[in-house]
């Protein structure tokens, strides 16, 4: 057994141990299991919210994106920063309302705000369709990381099953507290590993970050700037806007927000979280460093850029430490996603059909929904079903359709009626699904438009369709609803 594999196994054991220890001193009823009794201070909330950025997608995908596509990768840096600014205004009223009504899931919020279990069920279905592919992504990334960092000593399938079992055990036992405790180790590791790699590799291979970019520009002219068409500046701006609006529409982000002990936590974190985003730059530097050092990676293999370079430059023990950080980027977000999906499935779909079920019974159903959710995700991960890729692409477009309805509900007088909310979400989701599965683009659908509009992220079309339906249906149904209330 090589040194890298020993470090990775140790990391998995630490994650399991911390996850189980997090339960100590707490009775894991529904509110404690899902939102930690709303008792987390700024640090745990900070780490849980930041966890949505530092996942396997970032660890593998961001470095692979910079390796394969160059300048467009900076959208990842920009959208999270903008989303955190939005959170300063968005999350405090959401948290206050959730605390007042003892809400534990994102669909709960819509049920209470619109007084509609049907809307809650619709949001639950949208959430689950988006969450399962996101969980598959974490498991897939885990398999890739363990296989690459362990020099093939453990197969991807074995790594996926092992990771799934670890998450199932500590999520069932400790809930969100297990995720929070493991997030502490994850972020310390990520901070140390990414900063070191992002500074050392450009300096060691090129003589510095500036010299690295000069050599890449000389070898691949135009690689470091936005193309005139396609992933242009206009694609960048529209993608940043779309993903920033959808960032806190992911149900696991709302669940993490519910854990705060007061609304001031979000305002403080909104100041520092954008600074934390700067760590992403060092992930990008690793991908850029690999461009000339590990040439020739194509397609999905670009996601291996970080580990191809690491195994080329470092000893197995060092590669193992990098792999350990990667394992935590899969397990921590994966645990939050699993718990959130289990809560939504149990409370907002299964238990919603029997409102008289107690909180203790609901908590039990939610906990036993964890292995069900995870087994579904493992199935899709191991089957290699290509449909899951399309579903993943739809995920952000799906959850972003909830943004107009949520914002409207926070207004002093909600201008959106319940039928309009449901119609807008359905239309937005259907449009997003169609555009994703047909691989459509704005330019392909409307080639007569100016080039800058043709380059817009296609998800913008779904959001516009959603808002139009919201306005039209609300105009039709709101007067009728108001006359009935009168």
N, C-alpha and C positions, 0 to 999 in steps of 0.2 A: 504493500500500500504506500503510495507516494505521499510526500508532505502536504501537497495541495489538497488531496482528498481528506486527510486527517483534519485540516483546518476547516474544511467545509462541513464535515460531520460534526465537529465541535460547535460550529455556528448554529447548525440545526438543533443540536441538543440545548444550547443556550436559549434559543428562541422558544423551544418547548418548555423549558424550565421556568423562564420568566413568565410565559403565558399562564402556566399553572399557578405560580406563586401570586399572581396578581389578584386572585380570588380571596386571599386570606383576609379575614376580618369583615367580609361582606356577605350578606344573604342575597343570593342572586335571583331576586324577583324580577319581574318584567322590566321595571324602570331602572333597576340597578344593572341588569344584564345588558340592556340596549343603550342606555345613555348615562350610565355610572351615577345614577341619582342626581344628575345635573350638578356634580360637585367638582369638575375639573377646573383648575386654574389656567393661567395663560400658557404655561409650558406644554402641558399635555394637549390642549386644544391646538396650540401652534404646531406641534409635531403631527397630530392627526390630520390637520388641514394641509400641512406641507407634504404629508405622505401621498397626496394625490398627484404631486408633481414628480416625486422621486420613486417611481415604480420601475418594473423591468422595461417598460416602454422607454423610459428616459435612459436607463442604464445601457440598454442595447440599441434602442431605436434612435435616440438623439445622436449618439456617436455615429451610428450607421447612416443617419440622415445627412449629417455634415460630411461624412465620407463620400456618399453617393451623389448628393445634390448641391452641396455648397451653401450659398447664401440663404436660400429659403428656410433653412433650419432655424433661423433666428425668430421665426414666428412662435416657437415654443417658449422662448425667453419672454416675448412680448405679451402673449395672451394671459399667462399666469399673473404677471405684474398688474395688468389692467383688471383682472378678475379680483385680485386682492383689494384693489382700490374700491371696486364695486361692493365688496363685502363690508366695507366700513359703513355703508348706508343700508345694505340689504339685510345682513344677518342680525343686528340688534332687534328690529321689530319682529323678525321671524322667531328668534329665540324667546322674546317676551311673550308672544302669543302661545308658543309651544309650552312654556312653563305654566302659563295660566290655565291651559286646558289639559295638561299632563300628556302631551303628544310624544310618541316615541318613534314615529316614522314619517317620511316625507308625504306619503299619501294621506296620513292623518290630517296634515295641515290643510290639504285641499278639501277633505271631507268636512271639516269644521268651518272653513272659510266660506264654502259654497253650500253648506248644509246638504250634501249629496253623497251618499254611499256609492252611487253609480260612477260619479266622477272619481272617487277614490279608487274604485276598481279599475277604471280606465288608466289612471296614473300608475297603478300597481303593475298592470300588464306592460305599459311602456317601460317602466323601471326594470322589470325582469328581463325583457327582451334586450335591453341595453346592458344590464349587469352581467348576464351569463357570458357573453363574448368578452367582456372586460376581465372576468375571472379566468376565462380560457387563455387570454393573453398573458396573465401572470403565471399560470401553470406552464404554458409553452416557453416563456422566458426562463422560468426556473429550470426546465429540462435542458435548454440550450446552455445556460450558465454552468450547471453542474457537469454536463458532458464536456464542455470546453475547458473549464478550470480544473476538472479532475482528470484531464488527459484521456478521456474515454473510459476510465476505470468503472464508472457507474453509468449505465445507459440512461437516456432521456426518460424512458418509460418508468424505470425504477425511481428516478429522482422525482418524477411527477406524482407517483403514488405515495412516496415518502412525504413529500411536501403537503399533499392533500390530507394525509392522516394527521400530521402535526397540527395543521390548521383546524381540522375537525375537533381534535381533542381539546385544544386550549380555548377555542371559541365556545364550545359547549360548556366548558367549565367556568371560564372567566369573562366571556362576552367582550365588550368594548374595552374593559380594563386590561385584558391580555394584549390587545392590539396596542394600547397606549404604552404599556411597559416595554414591549418589544420595539416600539417606535423609537424609544430613547437610544437603544443600542444601534438601531439601524441608522439613525441620523448622525450619530457620532462617527460610525464607520464610513458612511458616505462622505461626510465632510472631510475626513482625513484622507481617504483613498482618492477621491475625485480631485481635491486640491493638489495632492502630491502628483498624481498622474498628469494633470493638466499643466503643471509647471515643469515637472522633470522631463517628460517625453519631448516637448518642443525644444527645450534647452539642450538635452542630450543629443537629439537627432539633427537639429538644425541650428543650434546656437542661440535660440530664443524664439519667442512667439512672433515677433516682427519678422525675423529672418525666415521663419517657417512660412508665413503668408507670402513673402516675397518669392520664395522658391516655388510655392504652389502656383502663384500667379504666372510665373515665367514658364512653368511646365504645362499649365492648363489655363490659358488666357480666358477670362470671362467666368471662370468657375466661382470666383468670390464675389460676384455681383449678381443682382437679380436679372433674369433674362427679359428680353423685350416683350415676349409673349408667354402665355402659360402661367408659370409660377412667377409672375411679375410682381412689381410693387403693389399693384391693385389686387392681385390674388392674396398677397401678404396682408394687406389692410383688411380685406373682407374676411379672411380666415381668422385673423386675430380678433375681430369684432364678434364673429359667430361663436368661436370657442370661449371667449371671455364671458359672453352672456350665458353660455351653457355650463360654465365651470361649476358653479354652485347649484346647478339643477340636478347634478348627479345625486341620487338618494343617499349615498354613503357620506357625501360632504355635508348634507343637511343633518344626518345622524350624528356626525362628528360635532357639528355646531350645537346640537341639543345638549351636549355633555357639559357645556360651560356653566360656571356657577353664577355669572352675571354678564350683562350685555357689554360692560366695559372691556371684557376680554377681547372681543372682536375688534374694537377700535384700536387697542394697543397692538394687536397682532397685525392689523392692516398696515401699520406703519413699518413693521420690521419684516414681514413676509416678502415684500418686493425686493428687499435687500438680499434675502436668502436666495432669491431667484438667481442672483449673480453666480452662484455655484454652478449653474448650468453651463456657463461659459467654459468652464474647465472640462466639462463633458464634451463640449463641441471641440475644444482644442485637441482632445484625444483622437476624435474622429478625423480632424484635419491632419494631425500628425501621421496618421496611418495612410493618408492618400498616396504619398510617394514611398513610404516605407513598406507598405503591404499592398502593392498595386494589383488590379485585376479582379477584385471582388465584385460580383454582379448580383442583381436581384436581392433575394432574401439573405444572401451571404454577406451583404454589407453590414447586417446586424452583428456579424462576428468580428467586425473591424477591431473593436477594443480588445477582445481576447486573442485574436491573431497577433496583434502587436505585443500584447502582454507576454504571451508564451514565447515570442521571439526575443524579447528583451530581458525577461526576469527569470529568477529561479522558481522552481515549483512552489516553494513556501510562500513567496511573494504573490504568485498567481493565486494561491489558495486564499490569501487574505482578500485579494480583489474579488474572488469568487464568493467569499463569505459575505462581503458587502452586497453582492448581487443577490444572494439567497435571501437576505433580509428585505431587499426591494421587492421580492416576490411575496414573501410570507406576510409582511405587515399589511400592505394594501389588499392582498388576497383575503386576509382574515376579516378586514373591515367590510369588504365587498360581500363575502359569504354571510356574515352576520346580518348585514343590511338586507340582502336578498331573502334570507330565511325569515326575517321579521316581516318584510312586506308580504311574502307568500302566506305566512301563518296568520298574521293579524289582519291584513287588509283584503285577503281573499278567502282563506279558509274560515277564520273566526268571524269575519264580517257576515257570514251566512247564519251565524248563531250568536247574536249580540249578548246573550245572557251568560256566556262563558266568562269565568272569573279571570283576573289578571294572572293568577298562579297557573291556571290551566293554559292560558295563552302563552305564558313563558315556557311551559313544558313543550307545547306544540312547536314554538319557535326554535327551541334548542334541538329538537329531533328533526326539524326541517334542515338543519345545517348539513348532516351527511347526505340528505337528498339533493340539495343544491350542489354540493361538491361532487357527488357521483355523476350528476348531469354534466357538470363542467369537465370532469375527467374524461367522460365518454367522448365529448366533442374534441377534446385535446388529443386523445389517442387515436381517434378515427381519422384525424386529418381532414375532416369535412371542409371543403373549400367554401361552402356556404357561410361558415362562421366568419370568414374574412369579410365578406360583404356585410354581415350583421354587425361586425365590429365597426366598420366604416359608418354604418347607420347610427351607431350608439350616440355619438355627440349630436348629430342632427336630430335624433329622437328626443333626448332630454332637453335640448334647447327649445323645443316646442312648448315646454312648460313655463318658460320665462315670462312671456306676456301675461299669462293667466295669474302667475304668482305676484308679479308687480302690481297688476290691477287690484288684486285682493288687499294690498297694503295701503291703497288710497283711502282717504277719509270716506268717500262714497264710491264704492266699486262700480265702474261703468260696464262691467262685463257680467252678463247673465249666466246662469249655470248651463243652459242649453248651448249658449255661444262658446263657453269655455270648452265643453266637450266637442263641439263641432270644429272649433279651431284646432284643438290638439289632434283630432282624427285626421283632418285635412292635411295639417302640417306633417304628420307622421307618414301618411300615405304618399304624399308628394316626395318626402325624403327617401322613402323606400323605393319608389319608382326610379328616382334619379340615381340612387346608388346601384341598384341592380342592372340598370341599363347603361351605367357608366357615362351618363350624360354630362355635358358641360353647358355653361351659359352660352358660349359661342356656338356650340353645336345646335342648341335649341333656337337661338336667335342670332344668326350670323350677320344680320344687318346692323346690329348694335355697334357702337364704338368699341375699339379693341379693349380699352380699359374695363368696360363693363363686361365684355366677353370673358375676361380673365377672373371675374368675381368667383368666389367659392360658390359652388352650386347649391350649398345648403341655405344660402340667402334666399333663394327662390321659395323654398319650403317655409321659411320664417315669414316671408312677405305674404304667402298664401294664407298662412295661419292668421296673421293680423287682419287681413282683409275679411276673412270669414268671421272673426271675432267682432269686428265693427258692424258688419252687415246683420249678422244674426242677433247681436245685442240690440241693434236699432229696431228689429222686428219684435223681439221677445221681451225686452225690458219694459216698454209701456204696458203690455198686457200683465206682466208680473206686478208692476206698481199699482195698476188699477185693482188687481185682486187683493193686494195688501191693504189698499185704502178701504 
